[in-house]
Amino acid sequence: MNSAVNNGPAQRAPSYYTATLNDPTQYPTLTGTEQVDVAIIGGGFTGVATAVELAERGLKVAIVETNRIGWGASGRNGGQVTGSLSGDEAMRTQMRKRLGEDVDDFIWHLRWRGHEIIERRVERYGIDCDLKRGHLHAAMKPSHMDELQASYDEAQRRGMGDLVHLLDRNAVSEHLQSPLYLGALKNRRNLHLHPLNLCLGEARAAHGLGALVFENSEVLEIVHGPRPAVVTARGRIEARQVLLAGDVYHKLEKRQLKGKIFPAMGGIVTTAPLGELADQINPQDLAVYDCRFVLDYYRLTADKRLLFGGGANYSGKDSRDIEAELRPCIERTFPALKGVPIEFKWSCAMGIVVNRIPQLGKLSDNVWYCQGYSGHGIATSHIMGEIMAEALTGTLEKFDTFAACKHIKVPMGDLLGNPLLAAGMWYYQMLEKLR
């Protein structure tokens, strides 16, 4: 039964998204025993996206979340949905062995599948998440323009036509009141949105399709066997199959997963409402990120605030002064915003994989996992949600393609993983200075 009462609900981290969420639903804590087809551990995008896919196929599903739906990075990120797949070059190299000449087509179509799923779902279930179109990938040096030219050329070969435009410095100045950029790739296929409201809306959609949703229900153990189970302090769910979709927000199955994924802390701030100034600095209401390895990203919210994020702390610890770090970046990007009040600031842990390829696999015959989107989580999680739903219902082609990719498992991962990532990011920062 899905009728227990919460016992001291976890509080979402203070953020602009929390302050503007439009679904205050509190789902119950798991008590007693439930029987389902698929138990999903984790109430972020991977969990809710997979749950909707499975519920639409007629399966009985349960989502079990330690805190609240959208509590982690799914409800705290920059809100950009772009056709940029993390680890696509490594992905292409490894998948070529399996897909041959079809690998480029496979990755290209994968890039945009998340957009299609999100747009379809928002329309079908009436999810209010401030969904908008339009994005700039901005160049800060000539080598960046070379990369954008290559991206533009591929988009044209693939038939994107007027959805993409390559802008020079003068054209960028008509889109952004910023002195920083030499040019940009404008893409009207890319999206931006309120991620927490999307995640909550998808959970509500899954629940409406019959899925059980439990919050404040930390899974303490996965019991493997012919009919696996997930066990919490107060309840148990027995299932035909289990999907572990908690990314870096769990400590389960350490023997197989330890050393494969690591947390990096990202920081975001939101200004006070800008009013008419918002229309001056970003008149077409575009989401933006730049071409650097360690990049800045930003967009306008529905109430015309600037939401701005950047940098990353690869120590795995959240100790930095986010406002002090990001205010100079805002004022450098938009001189007109010098001294603008910052009303919200927060951070989130992103799951980083050494080779940046999303990790899909099986822990036993009927226990699966999916994790590691390395900062590209909104689109990628919806792509992976569809792939996992296909796999859980017997269609394994795409799952097997990802599961065949080899990943680095760092020995003594708790001690060495984040220092390794920090060293790698230092390398890329040095490489950025040279390119």
C-alpha positions in Angstrom: 0.0 0.0 0.0 1.2 3.5 -0.8 -0.5 5.3 2.1 2.1 5.6 4.9 2.7 8.9 6.5 6.0 10.8 6.3 8.1 10.8 9.4 10.1 14.1 9.4 10.4 14.8 5.7 13.8 15.8 4.4 14.1 19.5 3.4 15.2 20.4 0.0 18.4 22.6 -0.2 17.5 26.3 -0.4 17.7 27.4 -4.0 15.7 29.4 -6.6 14.2 26.2 -7.8 13.0 25.2 -4.3 11.5 28.7 -3.8 9.6 28.4 -7.1 8.5 24.8 -7.2 4.9 24.3 -8.3 4.1 20.9 -6.9 4.4 20.6 -3.0 3.3 17.0 -3.0 5.0 14.9 -0.2 5.0 11.3 -1.0 4.8 8.7 1.8 7.6 6.9 3.5 7.8 3.2 2.7 6.4 0.9 5.4 5.4 -2.7 5.1 6.0 -4.8 2.0 5.1 -4.0 -1.6 5.2 -6.2 -4.7 6.1 -4.6 -8.1 7.6 -5.4 -11.4 10.5 -2.9 -11.1 11.8 -1.2 -8.0 13.8 2.0 -8.9 16.2 3.4 -6.3 16.5 7.1 -6.7 14.0 9.9 -7.4 16.1 12.0 -9.7 15.7 12.3 -13.5 17.0 8.8 -14.2 14.6 7.3 -11.7 11.5 9.2 -12.7 12.2 9.1 -16.4 12.6 5.4 -16.4 9.5 5.0 -14.2 7.3 7.0 -16.7 8.6 4.9 -19.6 7.9 1.6 -17.7 4.5 2.8 -16.4 3.5 3.8 -19.9 4.3 0.2 -21.0 1.9 -1.1 -18.3 4.5 -2.3 -15.7 3.9 -1.8 -11.9 6.8 0.4 -10.7 8.0 1.8 -7.4 10.4 4.7 -6.9 12.2 4.8 -3.6 14.0 8.0 -2.7 16.2 8.7 0.3 15.2 12.4 0.5 12.7 14.1 -1.7 11.9 13.8 -5.5 14.5 15.9 -7.3 16.5 16.4 -4.1 19.9 16.0 -5.8 21.5 17.4 -8.9 18.3 16.8 -10.9 16.6 19.6 -9.0 19.6 21.9 -8.6 21.3 22.1 -12.0 21.6 24.9 -14.7 18.5 23.8 -16.5 20.0 23.5 -20.0 19.1 20.7 -22.4 21.6 20.6 -25.2 22.7 18.2 -27.8 26.2 17.9 -26.2 26.8 14.4 -25.0 29.5 14.0 -22.3 32.3 11.7 -23.4 31.1 11.6 -27.0 34.6 11.1 -28.5 35.5 8.3 -26.1 32.0 6.9 -26.7 32.6 7.0 -30.5 36.0 5.2 -30.2 34.6 2.4 -28.0 31.3 2.0 -29.7 32.9 1.8 -33.2 34.1 -1.7 -32.4 30.4 -2.7 -32.0 28.6 -0.5 -34.4 31.2 0.1 -37.1 30.3 2.8 -39.6 26.9 3.3 -37.9 28.5 4.8 -34.8 28.3 8.4 -36.0 24.6 8.1 -36.9 23.9 6.4 -33.5 25.6 9.2 -31.5 24.0 12.0 -33.6 20.5 10.7 -33.1 21.2 10.0 -29.4 22.1 13.7 -29.0 18.6 14.9 -29.7 16.6 12.0 -28.3 16.5 13.6 -24.8 15.0 16.8 -26.3 12.2 14.7 -28.0 11.4 12.8 -24.8 11.2 15.9 -22.7 9.1 17.9 -25.1 6.7 15.1 -25.6 6.4 14.4 -21.9 5.8 18.1 -21.0 3.0 18.3 -23.6 1.4 15.0 -22.8 1.3 15.4 -19.0 0.9 19.2 -18.9 4.1 19.8 -17.0 4.7 23.4 -16.1 8.5 23.8 -16.1 9.1 27.1 -18.0 10.3 25.2 -21.1 11.9 27.5 -23.7 14.0 27.0 -26.9 17.2 28.6 -27.9 20.9 28.3 -26.9 24.3 29.8 -27.7 27.5 27.9 -27.5 29.9 30.9 -27.1 33.5 31.2 -28.3 36.2 33.1 -26.3 39.2 32.5 -28.5 39.8 31.6 -32.2 40.3 27.9 -31.5 36.8 27.8 -30.1 35.5 29.2 -33.4 37.2 26.4 -35.2 35.3 23.9 -33.0 32.0 25.7 -33.5 32.6 25.8 -37.3 33.0 22.0 -37.3 29.8 21.6 -35.2 27.9 23.9 -37.6 29.2 22.0 -40.6 28.0 18.7 -39.1 24.6 20.1 -38.2 24.2 21.3 -41.8 25.2 17.9 -43.2 22.6 16.4 -40.9 19.8 18.6 -42.2 19.4 21.0 -39.3 19.2 24.0 -41.6 17.9 27.2 -40.1 17.8 25.7 -36.6 21.5 26.5 -36.3 23.5 29.6 -37.2 27.2 30.4 -36.8 27.5 34.0 -35.4 30.5 36.3 -35.6 31.3 38.9 -32.9 29.0 41.5 -34.3 26.1 39.0 -34.5 26.7 37.8 -31.0 26.4 41.4 -29.8 22.9 41.5 -31.1 22.1 38.5 -28.9 24.1 39.3 -25.7 25.2 42.6 -24.2 28.6 41.1 -23.4 32.1 41.9 -24.5 33.5 38.4 -24.0 32.7 36.5 -27.1 34.3 36.2 -30.5 31.3 34.3 -31.9 28.8 31.6 -31.1 26.8 28.7 -32.4 23.1 29.5 -32.1 20.9 26.5 -31.8 17.1 26.8 -31.7 16.7 23.0 -31.1 18.3 23.2 -27.7 16.1 23.9 -24.6 16.2 25.4 -21.2 13.8 24.9 -18.3 13.1 24.7 -14.5 14.6 21.3 -13.8 13.0 20.7 -10.4 9.5 21.4 -11.7 10.2 19.0 -14.6 11.3 16.3 -12.2 8.3 16.8 -10.0 6.0 16.8 -13.0 7.4 13.5 -14.2 7.1 11.9 -10.8 3.5 13.1 -10.7 3.0 11.6 -14.2 4.4 8.3 -13.1 2.2 8.3 -10.0 -0.8 9.0 -12.1 0.0 6.0 -14.3 0.0 3.8 -11.2 3.6 4.0 -10.0 4.3 3.9 -6.2 6.5 6.8 -5.1 8.2 6.8 -1.7 10.2 9.6 -0.2 12.3 9.7 3.0 13.0 6.0 2.4 16.7 5.3 2.3 17.5 1.9 0.8 19.8 0.1 3.1 20.3 -3.1 1.1 19.5 -4.7 -2.2 18.7 -8.4 -1.7 19.8 -10.3 -4.8 18.1 -13.5 -5.9 15.4 -14.9 -8.2 13.1 -12.2 -6.9 15.3 -9.3 -5.7 14.2 -6.8 -3.0 15.1 -3.4 -1.7 15.1 -2.9 2.0 14.6 0.3 4.0 14.4 0.9 7.8 10.7 0.5 7.8 9.8 -1.5 4.7 10.6 -3.7 1.8 9.8 -3.9 -1.9 10.0 -7.2 -3.7 10.3 -7.0 -7.5 11.1 -8.9 -10.6 13.9 -6.4 -11.3 15.7 -3.6 -9.5 17.3 -0.5 -11.1 19.9 1.5 -9.0 19.6 5.1 -10.3 21.1 7.1 -7.4 24.3 8.3 -9.1 26.6 9.7 -6.4 23.9 10.0 -3.8 24.1 6.4 -2.4 26.6 4.0 -0.8 25.1 0.8 -2.2 26.9 -2.1 -3.9 30.3 -0.8 -3.1 32.1 -4.0 -4.1 31.1 -3.5 -7.8 30.6 0.3 -8.0 33.2 1.8 -5.7 35.8 3.8 -7.7 33.7 4.1 -10.9 32.0 7.5 -10.2 32.9 10.5 -8.2 31.2 13.7 -7.0 32.1 17.2 -8.3 30.5 20.2 -6.7 29.0 22.8 -9.0 27.9 26.2 -7.8 25.0 28.4 -9.1 23.6 31.8 -8.1 20.5 33.7 -9.1 20.2 37.5 -9.1 17.3 39.6 -8.0 14.7 40.1 -10.8 16.3 42.3 -13.5 13.1 43.7 -15.1 13.8 45.5 -18.4 17.6 45.0 -17.9 17.1 41.3 -18.6 15.7 42.2 -22.1 18.8 44.3 -22.7 21.5 41.8 -21.8 19.7 38.8 -23.3 16.9 40.0 -25.6 16.2 36.6 -27.2 16.0 34.8 -23.8 18.7 32.3 -24.7 20.6 29.8 -22.6 24.4 30.2 -22.9 27.5 28.3 -22.1 31.0 28.9 -23.3 33.5 26.6 -25.0 36.1 26.3 -22.2 36.8 23.0 -20.5 35.8 24.6 -17.2 32.9 26.7 -18.4 30.4 29.3 -17.3 26.7 28.8 -18.1 23.7 31.0 -17.6 20.1 31.8 -18.6 17.2 33.9 -17.6 14.5 32.5 -15.4 10.7 33.0 -15.9 10.7 36.0 -13.6 13.8 37.6 -15.4 16.5 36.8 -13.0 20.0 35.8 -14.2 20.7 32.2 -13.2 24.5 31.8 -13.5 26.8 28.8 -12.8 30.4 28.0 -13.3 33.5 26.2 -12.2 33.5 23.0 -10.3 35.1 21.7 -7.1 36.6 18.3 -7.9 37.7 17.6 -4.3 34.2 16.3 -3.6 33.8 18.8 -0.8 31.5 21.8 -0.8 33.5 24.4 1.0 33.8 27.4 -1.4 32.1 30.8 -1.3 29.9 30.5 -4.3 28.8 34.1 -4.5 32.4 35.4 -4.1 33.5 33.0 -6.9 30.7 33.7 -9.4 30.1 37.4 -8.9 33.3 38.4 -10.8 32.3 36.1 -13.6 28.8 37.7 -13.9 30.2 41.2 -13.9 32.9 40.2 -16.5 30.2 38.7 -18.7 27.7 41.5 -18.2 29.3 44.8 -17.1 25.7 46.3 -16.8 25.2 43.9 -13.8 28.0 45.2 -11.7 26.8 45.2 -8.1 23.6 43.3 -8.9 22.0 41.7 -5.8 22.4 37.9 -5.5 19.3 36.4 -3.9 20.0 32.7 -4.1 23.1 30.6 -4.1 23.5 26.8 -3.9 25.6 23.9 -5.0 25.0 20.3 -6.2 27.1 17.2 -6.6 27.4 15.9 -10.1 28.4 12.3 -10.9 31.7 12.4 -12.8 33.0 9.4 -14.7 36.7 9.3 -15.7 36.1 8.7 -19.4 32.8 10.7 -19.3 30.8 7.9 -20.8 27.5 7.1 -19.0 27.8 3.9 -17.1 25.1 1.2 -17.7 25.4 -2.3 -16.4 24.1 -5.2 -14.4 25.0 -6.1 -10.8 23.3 -9.5 -11.1 20.8 -11.1 -13.4 18.0 -8.8 -12.4 19.7 -5.9 -10.7 20.8 -3.1 -13.0 22.5 0.3 -12.6 22.7 3.5 -14.6 24.8 6.5 -13.6 27.5 9.1 -14.5 26.4 11.9 -16.8 29.3 14.2 -16.0 27.4 17.5 -16.0 25.1 16.7 -19.0 22.4 15.2 -16.9 19.0 16.5 -18.1 19.0 15.3 -21.6 21.2 12.3 -21.0 19.1 11.0 -18.1 16.0 11.0 -20.2 17.9 9.1 -23.0 19.2 6.6 -20.5 15.7 6.3 -18.9 14.4 5.2 -22.3 17.3 2.8 -22.8 16.9 1.3 -19.4 13.1 0.9 -19.8 13.8 -0.9 -23.1 16.3 -3.2 -21.4 14.0 -3.9 -18.5 11.4 -5.0 -20.9 13.7 -7.2 -23.0 15.1 -4.9 -25.8 18.8 -4.8 -25.0 20.5 -3.5 -28.2 21.2 0.1 -26.9 21.9 -1.0 -23.4 24.4 -3.6 -24.6 26.1 -1.0 -26.6 26.7 1.2 -23.5 27.4 -1.8 -21.2 30.2 -3.0 -23.5 32.1 0.3 -23.0 35.1 -0.1 -20.7 35.4 2.2 -17.7 38.3 3.0 -15.3 37.8 1.8 -11.8 40.1 3.7 -9.5 41.7 1.6 -6.8 41.0 3.0 -3.3 38.4 5.2 -5.0 37.2 7.0 -1.8 40.7 8.3 -1.3 42.1 8.6 -4.8 39.1 9.3 -7.0 38.6 13.0 -6.4 42.3 13.9 -6.4 42.6 12.1 -9.7 39.7 14.1 -11.1 41.2 17.3 -9.7 44.5 16.5 -11.4 42.8 15.8 -14.7 40.9 19.1 -14.5 44.1 20.9 -13.8 45.5 19.3 -17.0 42.5 20.4 -19.0 42.8 24.0 -17.7 46.4 24.1 -18.7 45.4 22.6 -22.1 42.8 25.4 -22.4 45.5 28.0 -22.1 47.4 26.4 -25.0 44.6 25.9 -27.5 
